[in-house]
Amino acid sequence: MDQTAFVLHDDAEEVRQVERLLTQFRLTTRRCNKVGELERHLASCRECLVLLNLETEGVDNALLGRMGRVCPDIHIIGISRRSYHPELEQALRTNLRAVVTRPLDEDELNLCLRGVMNV
């Protein structure tokens, strides 16, 4: 896997939590502020990890499908305050590896990361 994990999230404290956890896996964090910025970065990725706030404007089934086509070995972990996302039904079946709740529980996120990283 690429040594960089991309994070599309609007909460600075939660991004710092994510960064601390990702250093345990020897991954650096690249924060993206908008969907378009994330998509530009993914264009040069073959295999990568993305932590994605599912409540960000522009996050939908189409985006998650494009991400999977652009980066064939993408691992997406969703972050959300909501436990149910009917508008992302297709992505939940095909593109998202997991969804963790906000506020972030480090144990829950660590478990998801270990699964994605095969540790």
Helices and strands as residue ranges (DSSP letters): E 4-8, H 12-24, E 28-32, H 35-42, E 47-53, H 61-70, E 73-80, G 86-88, H 89-94, E 96-101, H 106-117
